Amino acid sequence: MAQPQMRKPVEYFLDNKKFLHPKLAANYGNWKYHDRPRPGVLHHVSNTGDEVWTVRAGTQRQMDVHTIRLLCDIADQYAEGRVRFTIRSNIEYIVSDEAKVGPLIEALEKNGFPVGGTGNSVSMVAHTQGWLHCDIPGTDASGVVKSMMDALFEDFKKEEMPNRVRLSTSCCEINCGGQADIAVIIQHTKPPKINHDLVANVCERPAVVARCPVAAIRPALVNGKPSLEVDEKKCVCCGACYPPCPPMQINDPEHSKLAIWVGGKNSNARSKPSFHKLVAAGLPNNPPRWPEVNAIVKKILDTYKADARPWERMADWIERIGWPRFFEKTGLPFTKYMIDDWRGSRYNLNASNHVRF
Amino acid sequence: MAKQLHPTPMLDQLESGPWPSFVTGLKRLAKDKDYVVDLLGHLEHSYETRKGYWKGGTVGVFGYGGGVIPRFTEIKDEKTGQPVFKDAAEFHTLRIMPPPGMHYDTATLRKFCDIWEKYGSGLIALHGQSGDIMFQGCTTENVQPAWDEINEMGFDMGGAGPAVRTAMSCVGAARCEQSCYDEALAHQKIINNFLDDIHRPALPYKFKFKFSGCGNDCMNAIQRADMAVIGTWRDNMKTDDELGKKWFAKHGMNELINDVVNMCPTRALQVKDTKDVRKDAHISAVAINDTQSLEIDNKDCVRCMHCINVMTGALGPGKDKGATILVGGHGHLKIGATLGTVVVPFMDLKTEEDYDKLVELAQNIVDFFAENALEHERTGEMIERIGLVNFLEGIGLDPDANMVNCPRSNPYVRTDGWDEEVARINAKKKAAA
């Protein structure tokens, strides 16, 4: 019997012109300036004199089709059937008539979508898949983010921070959630537990050995079967061995802990882009609300809000006040774990008489 | 009518609070889908035990080697070995590339919803951190028909595994006055060039392109892309006296000094009496009132965007626009996270031919990466291992002082090729002059 004919995919990458709001298409590359009439709203003016208002609202990122259809209904009614999404999963409606801005905001908020996330606000948290879909998650991401955004709801809707605040959450140290002013990342604290019965069948052992950044993994015979062993003194618990070798279980309900990092910034504005730095660790992986994590995030944000000058991002603020004062002001303990001992770490050490008292 | 919900006391708590709840969305889907009923049970089990239970596998579509993220449950009945949440035993994701800038019309989004309601869980992430539209939750059986319908709409699958990955571009020229090139065009040209490398993974590891229209880098390209295209300009900043005065009238001298002048990282700004503003070709100035101006020495400016962000419209990017190309940003293990490194300080992006040159450069870089990186090694790690000079020579780029923060400070280098290198550079300079 003949095999049914499979459909060959059509390979292309599309032009976005047909999706643009007509005013955006008409003024493509010809914008003059923008301002922000109120939090959650951007107002762009073109060199032709055309104007558009963008209303930004928060979403839960992982949306059911009913939610998306509701967002579409709102777009059809108020925003000429066009939307766009931001890198932090906020939805943006582009409106060419200022009179529609108010009713649009009302419709969004009535349906539970907060309007905000612009300017000096705390925007939606960029995050990963977590327990919902990831194959190597130490924690959930959607749940941590929901809890965090509930706590930061007013900070999303208002523009009261010194500068914009970007957050991220990652469900393991690979940190797919990315760099941020404040990042919440789970940290493994114990070496992998090896199921020796499965290693030979599941793992390509040389590939696993090569994956370890500190050469802590060696081939070994265990109970007469080929397996792997870990030099636990060398192991940095990075989890890199787990994806190519799931029998090397790195996640641990009790010992995988959450850590908080601050001062990451992707913009080149003022200072060069920077990575976030470790300021708290050992926080329990405590679903469904992760209160210990939320408390520290809130404390850091409150301190930043009270102490930073206008336009200082988290990194700029810390650069001015110095790390000793950051720890002093936030009440977070500085421990030996914050002294970098990875490659290139001496660049992070203080080779000067610059000391803060 | 779907089967009865499993008790989810922990997830239920994520329905309270003002932020939109993904749990509420899942429960709405569970009303008609046994699939989502079991997914909720599966997730609640993770919340109870604080562990993840999805393992990967191999599920794909006809013609492609990647783009589907397979997930099979590991929650099995101890005695029978059967999945406990059998209706959600498979939960694959389709990665679909979004249009540049992530613009949509509602007809497209509604069509996505119809397809995913029919074949999948009904859960769609706009977007994943890879940039893709994530159609989350599908059985092996339904992956192909769902994909066929999405592809027929005009959308293509994104990258996964050791492949060129889905790219991201900012809102850009479509709605931003700070855009320094046509981000969507660059995005489109590059991706169309690399479709084969996206769909049939054959590289040492992932390779990501990201496009940001200016130094604000809204797409996080320098930290996350193997090749980051960051818009910039070479000539003087544009100024608008009317908007300058308007800004000053609203904000005043304290803010001008504290928030603009003092925050310039290279001290390129000064407040002057308008009559004293220098007359050199690289000086620009914007009036703040009838007698005073903000003077900008564009030779000192590093196009960081700060003053432009503060005084939008009064100051703006210049006219001689293009991009800076950085290579090797990544957040992966092994050597830790690395930022991208400048390899092309400025590339014109004005004509069609300029964009073709960008694609050519990208191809050279990916080819070099394909041939020289070790398995599971990102571009940044490869550059760390072989050194930037070898990389530059490999792709045929000349060294430039903009590539470093400072020249080398350690003396352990062999310099017996010095004279030849000086002669080569001087000859090149002479030929270009």
HADDOCK unambig.tbl for C-alpha pairs under 7 A between the chains (distance, minus, plus):
assign (segid A and resid 8 and name CA) (segid B and resid 62 and name CA) 6.83 0.50 0.50
assign (segid A and resid 8 and name CA) (segid B and resid 63 and name CA) 6.38 0.50 0.50
assign (segid A and resid 9 and name CA) (segid B and resid 63 and name CA) 6.68 0.50 0.50
assign (segid A and resid 9 and name CA) (segid B and resid 151 and name CA) 6.77 0.50 0.50
assign (segid A and resid 10 and name CA) (segid B and resid 151 and name CA) 6.77 0.50 0.50
assign (segid A and resid 11 and name CA) (segid B and resid 156 and name CA) 6.27 0.50 0.50
assign (segid A and resid 12 and name CA) (segid B and resid 156 and name CA) 6.31 0.50 0.50
assign (segid A and resid 12 and name CA) (segid B and resid 192 and name CA) 6.18 0.50 0.50
assign (segid A and resid 13 and name CA) (segid B and resid 156 and name CA) 6.47 0.50 0.50
assign (segid A and resid 13 and name CA) (segid B and resid 188 and name CA) 6.27 0.50 0.50
assign (segid A and resid 13 and name CA) (segid B and resid 191 and name CA) 6.58 0.50 0.50
assign (segid A and resid 13 and name CA) (segid B and resid 192 and name CA) 5.70 0.50 0.50
assign (segid A and resid 14 and name CA) (segid B and resid 99 and name CA) 6.21 0.50 0.50
assign (segid A and resid 14 and name CA) (segid B and resid 188 and name CA) 6.88 0.50 0.50
assign (segid A and resid 15 and name CA) (segid B and resid 99 and name CA) 6.68 0.50 0.50
assign (segid A and resid 15 and name CA) (segid B and resid 188 and name CA) 6.71 0.50 0.50
assign (segid A and resid 16 and name CA) (segid B and resid 99 and name CA) 5.21 0.50 0.50
assign (segid A and resid 16 and name CA) (segid B and resid 100 and name CA) 5.81 0.50 0.50
assign (segid A and resid 16 and name CA) (segid B and resid 103 and name CA) 6.90 0.50 0.50
assign (segid A and resid 19 and name CA) (segid B and resid 103 and name CA) 5.62 0.50 0.50
assign (segid A and resid 19 and name CA) (segid B and resid 104 and name CA) 4.87 0.50 0.50
assign (segid A and resid 19 and name CA) (segid B and resid 105 and name CA) 5.34 0.50 0.50
assign (segid A and resid 20 and name CA) (segid B and resid 103 and name CA) 6.08 0.50 0.50
assign (segid A and resid 24 and name CA) (segid B and resid 174 and name CA) 5.30 0.50 0.50
assign (segid A and resid 24 and name CA) (segid B and resid 175 and name CA) 6.05 0.50 0.50
assign (segid A and resid 25 and name CA) (segid B and resid 174 and name CA) 6.53 0.50 0.50
assign (segid A and resid 28 and name CA) (segid B and resid 173 and name CA) 5.46 0.50 0.50
assign (segid A and resid 28 and name CA) (segid B and resid 174 and name CA) 4.70 0.50 0.50
assign (segid A and resid 28 and name CA) (segid B and resid 175 and name CA) 6.95 0.50 0.50
assign (segid A and resid 29 and name CA) (segid B and resid 173 and name CA) 4.27 0.50 0.50
assign (segid A and resid 29 and name CA) (segid B and resid 174 and name CA) 6.19 0.50 0.50
assign (segid A and resid 30 and name CA) (segid B and resid 177 and name CA) 6.96 0.50 0.50
assign (segid A and resid 31 and name CA) (segid B and resid 175 and name CA) 6.71 0.50 0.50
assign (segid A and resid 31 and name CA) (segid B and resid 176 and name CA) 6.15 0.50 0.50
assign (segid A and resid 31 and name CA) (segid B and resid 177 and name CA) 4.47 0.50 0.50
assign (segid A and resid 32 and name CA) (segid B and resid 177 and name CA) 5.30 0.50 0.50
assign (segid A and resid 32 and name CA) (segid B and resid 313 and name CA) 5.99 0.50 0.50
assign (segid A and resid 33 and name CA) (segid B and resid 177 and name CA) 5.71 0.50 0.50
assign (segid A and resid 33 and name CA) (segid B and resid 312 and name CA) 5.64 0.50 0.50
assign (segid A and resid 33 and name CA) (segid B and resid 313 and name CA) 4.38 0.50 0.50
assign (segid A and resid 34 and name CA) (segid B and resid 312 and name CA) 6.46 0.50 0.50
assign (segid A and resid 59 and name CA) (segid B and resid 20 and name CA) 6.08 0.50 0.50
assign (segid A and resid 60 and name CA) (segid B and resid 20 and name CA) 5.36 0.50 0.50
assign (segid A and resid 60 and name CA) (segid B and resid 21 and name CA) 5.90 0.50 0.50
assign (segid A and resid 60 and name CA) (segid B and resid 22 and name CA) 5.65 0.50 0.50
assign (segid A and resid 61 and name CA) (segid B and resid 125 and name CA) 5.28 0.50 0.50
assign (segid A and resid 61 and name CA) (segid B and resid 126 and name CA) 5.75 0.50 0.50
assign (segid A and resid 61 and name CA) (segid B and resid 127 and name CA) 6.80 0.50 0.50
assign (segid A and resid 62 and name CA) (segid B and resid 22 and name CA) 6.07 0.50 0.50
assign (segid A and resid 62 and name CA) (segid B and resid 123 and name CA) 6.35 0.50 0.50
assign (segid A and resid 62 and name CA) (segid B and resid 124 and name CA) 5.67 0.50 0.50
assign (segid A and resid 62 and name CA) (segid B and resid 125 and name CA) 4.26 0.50 0.50
assign (segid A and resid 62 and name CA) (segid B and resid 126 and name CA) 6.96 0.50 0.50
assign (segid A and resid 63 and name CA) (segid B and resid 22 and name CA) 6.38 0.50 0.50
assign (segid A and resid 63 and name CA) (segid B and resid 25 and name CA) 6.41 0.50 0.50
assign (segid A and resid 63 and name CA) (segid B and resid 123 and name CA) 5.50 0.50 0.50
assign (segid A and resid 63 and name CA) (segid B and resid 124 and name CA) 5.33 0.50 0.50
assign (segid A and resid 63 and name CA) (segid B and resid 125 and name CA) 5.90 0.50 0.50
assign (segid A and resid 64 and name CA) (segid B and resid 25 and name CA) 5.14 0.50 0.50
assign (segid A and resid 64 and name CA) (segid B and resid 26 and name CA) 6.45 0.50 0.50
assign (segid A and resid 64 and name CA) (segid B and resid 29 and name CA) 6.78 0.50 0.50
assign (segid A and resid 64 and name CA) (segid B and resid 122 and name CA) 5.46 0.50 0.50
assign (segid A and resid 64 and name CA) (segid B and resid 123 and name CA) 4.45 0.50 0.50
assign (segid A and resid 64 and name CA) (segid B and resid 124 and name CA) 6.22 0.50 0.50
assign (segid A and resid 65 and name CA) (segid B and resid 113 and name CA) 5.22 0.50 0.50
assign (segid A and resid 65 and name CA) (segid B and resid 122 and name CA) 5.39 0.50 0.50
assign (segid A and resid 65 and name CA) (segid B and resid 123 and name CA) 6.32 0.50 0.50
assign (segid A and resid 69 and name CA) (segid B and resid 110 and name CA) 6.28 0.50 0.50
assign (segid A and resid 72 and name CA) (segid B and resid 106 and name CA) 5.33 0.50 0.50
assign (segid A and resid 81 and name CA) (segid B and resid 105 and name CA) 5.62 0.50 0.50
assign (segid A and resid 81 and name CA) (segid B and resid 106 and name CA) 5.32 0.50 0.50
assign (segid A and resid 82 and name CA) (segid B and resid 104 and name CA) 5.85 0.50 0.50
assign (segid A and resid 82 and name CA) (segid B and resid 105 and name CA) 4.47 0.50 0.50
assign (segid A and resid 82 and name CA) (segid B and resid 106 and name CA) 6.06 0.50 0.50
assign (segid A and resid 83 and name CA) (segid B and resid 103 and name CA) 5.98 0.50 0.50
assign (segid A and resid 83 and name CA) (segid B and resid 104 and name CA) 5.44 0.50 0.50
assign (segid A and resid 83 and name CA) (segid B and resid 105 and name CA) 6.25 0.50 0.50
assign (segid A and resid 84 and name CA) (segid B and resid 102 and name CA) 5.37 0.50 0.50
assign (segid A and resid 84 and name CA) (segid B and resid 103 and name CA) 4.17 0.50 0.50
assign (segid A and resid 84 and name CA) (segid B and resid 104 and name CA) 5.76 0.50 0.50
assign (segid A and resid 85 and name CA) (segid B and resid 102 and name CA) 5.54 0.50 0.50
assign (segid A and resid 85 and name CA) (segid B and resid 103 and name CA) 6.76 0.50 0.50
assign (segid A and resid 85 and name CA) (segid B and resid 126 and name CA) 6.99 0.50 0.50
assign (segid A and resid 87 and name CA) (segid B and resid 219 and name CA) 6.92 0.50 0.50
assign (segid A and resid 89 and name CA) (segid B and resid 126 and name CA) 5.97 0.50 0.50
assign (segid A and resid 89 and name CA) (segid B and resid 127 and name CA) 6.06 0.50 0.50
assign (segid A and resid 112 and name CA) (segid B and resid 20 and name CA) 6.30 0.50 0.50
assign (segid A and resid 113 and name CA) (segid B and resid 20 and name CA) 6.47 0.50 0.50
assign (segid A and resid 127 and name CA) (segid B and resid 129 and name CA) 6.99 0.50 0.50
assign (segid A and resid 128 and name CA) (segid B and resid 129 and name CA) 6.75 0.50 0.50
assign (segid A and resid 131 and name CA) (segid B and resid 43 and name CA) 6.56 0.50 0.50
assign (segid A and resid 131 and name CA) (segid B and resid 46 and name CA) 6.45 0.50 0.50
assign (segid A and resid 131 and name CA) (segid B and resid 52 and name CA) 4.96 0.50 0.50
assign (segid A and resid 132 and name CA) (segid B and resid 43 and name CA) 6.07 0.50 0.50
assign (segid A and resid 133 and name CA) (segid B and resid 54 and name CA) 6.71 0.50 0.50
assign (segid A and resid 134 and name CA) (segid B and resid 54 and name CA) 6.59 0.50 0.50
assign (segid A and resid 135 and name CA) (segid B and resid 52 and name CA) 6.91 0.50 0.50
assign (segid A and resid 135 and name CA) (segid B and resid 54 and name CA) 4.87 0.50 0.50
assign (segid A and resid 135 and name CA) (segid B and resid 55 and name CA) 5.04 0.50 0.50
assign (segid A and resid 135 and name CA) (segid B and resid 56 and name CA) 6.31 0.50 0.50
assign (segid A and resid 136 and name CA) (segid B and resid 52 and name CA) 6.88 0.50 0.50
assign (segid A and resid 137 and name CA) (segid B and resid 52 and name CA) 5.73 0.50 0.50
assign (segid A and resid 138 and name CA) (segid B and resid 51 and name CA) 6.62 0.50 0.50
assign (segid A and resid 138 and name CA) (segid B and resid 52 and name CA) 6.98 0.50 0.50
assign (segid A and resid 139 and name CA) (segid B and resid 50 and name CA) 6.81 0.50 0.50
assign (segid A and resid 143 and name CA) (segid B and resid 14 and name CA) 6.83 0.50 0.50
assign (segid A and resid 146 and name CA) (segid B and resid 14 and name CA) 6.94 0.50 0.50
assign (segid A and resid 146 and name CA) (segid B and resid 19 and name CA) 6.55 0.50 0.50
assign (segid A and resid 146 and name CA) (segid B and resid 21 and name CA) 6.72 0.50 0.50
assign (segid A and resid 149 and name CA) (segid B and resid 19 and name CA) 6.11 0.50 0.50
assign (segid A and resid 150 and name CA) (segid B and resid 17 and name CA) 5.46 0.50 0.50
assign (segid A and resid 150 and name CA) (segid B and resid 18 and name CA) 5.65 0.50 0.50
assign (segid A and resid 150 and name CA) (segid B and resid 19 and name CA) 5.19 0.50 0.50
assign (segid A and resid 153 and name CA) (segid B and resid 19 and name CA) 6.79 0.50 0.50
assign (segid A and resid 174 and name CA) (segid B and resid 331 and name CA) 6.92 0.50 0.50
assign (segid A and resid 174 and name CA) (segid B and resid 332 and name CA) 5.76 0.50 0.50
assign (segid A and resid 174 and name CA) (segid B and resid 333 and name CA) 6.52 0.50 0.50
assign (segid A and resid 175 and name CA) (segid B and resid 331 and name CA) 6.86 0.50 0.50
assign (segid A and resid 176 and name CA) (segid B and resid 129 and name CA) 6.79 0.50 0.50
assign (segid A and resid 177 and name CA) (segid B and resid 129 and name CA) 6.57 0.50 0.50
assign (segid A and resid 213 and name CA) (segid B and resid 334 and name CA) 4.76 0.50 0.50
assign (segid A and resid 253 and name CA) (segid B and resid 49 and name CA) 6.75 0.50 0.50
assign (segid A and resid 253 and name CA) (segid B and resid 50 and name CA) 4.91 0.50 0.50
assign (segid A and resid 253 and name CA) (segid B and resid 51 and name CA) 6.03 0.50 0.50
assign (segid A and resid 266 and name CA) (segid B and resid 217 and name CA) 6.36 0.50 0.50
assign (segid A and resid 266 and name CA) (segid B and resid 220 and name CA) 5.34 0.50 0.50
assign (segid A and resid 266 and name CA) (segid B and resid 223 and name CA) 6.63 0.50 0.50
assign (segid A and resid 267 and name CA) (segid B and resid 215 and name CA) 6.23 0.50 0.50
assign (segid A and resid 267 and name CA) (segid B and resid 216 and name CA) 4.32 0.50 0.50
assign (segid A and resid 267 and name CA) (segid B and resid 217 and name CA) 5.22 0.50 0.50
assign (segid A and resid 268 and name CA) (segid B and resid 215 and name CA) 5.15 0.50 0.50
assign (segid A and resid 268 and name CA) (segid B and resid 216 and name CA) 5.59 0.50 0.50
assign (segid A and resid 268 and name CA) (segid B and resid 304 and name CA) 5.21 0.50 0.50
assign (segid A and resid 269 and name CA) (segid B and resid 215 and name CA) 6.74 0.50 0.50
assign (segid A and resid 269 and name CA) (segid B and resid 216 and name CA) 6.11 0.50 0.50
assign (segid A and resid 269 and name CA) (segid B and resid 304 and name CA) 4.51 0.50 0.50
assign (segid A and resid 269 and name CA) (segid B and resid 305 and name CA) 5.23 0.50 0.50
assign (segid A and resid 269 and name CA) (segid B and resid 306 and name CA) 4.79 0.50 0.50
assign (segid A and resid 270 and name CA) (segid B and resid 263 and name CA) 6.51 0.50 0.50
assign (segid A and resid 270 and name CA) (segid B and resid 264 and name CA) 6.14 0.50 0.50
assign (segid A and resid 270 and name CA) (segid B and resid 265 and name CA) 5.20 0.50 0.50
assign (segid A and resid 270 and name CA) (segid B and resid 304 and name CA) 5.92 0.50 0.50
assign (segid A and resid 270 and name CA) (segid B and resid 306 and name CA) 5.75 0.50 0.50
assign (segid A and resid 271 and name CA) (segid B and resid 265 and name CA) 6.61 0.50 0.50
assign (segid A and resid 287 and name CA) (segid B and resid 47 and name CA) 6.06 0.50 0.50
assign (segid A and resid 288 and name CA) (segid B and resid 10 and name CA) 5.66 0.50 0.50
assign (segid A and resid 288 and name CA) (segid B and resid 11 and name CA) 6.62 0.50 0.50
assign (segid A and resid 288 and name CA) (segid B and resid 13 and name CA) 6.84 0.50 0.50
assign (segid A and resid 288 and name CA) (segid B and resid 14 and name CA) 6.87 0.50 0.50
assign (segid A and resid 288 and name CA) (segid B and resid 47 and name CA) 6.79 0.50 0.50
assign (segid A and resid 310 and name CA) (segid B and resid 259 and name CA) 6.80 0.50 0.50
assign (segid A and resid 311 and name CA) (segid B and resid 259 and name CA) 6.75 0.50 0.50
assign (segid A and resid 343 and name CA) (segid B and resid 335 and name CA) 6.90 0.50 0.50
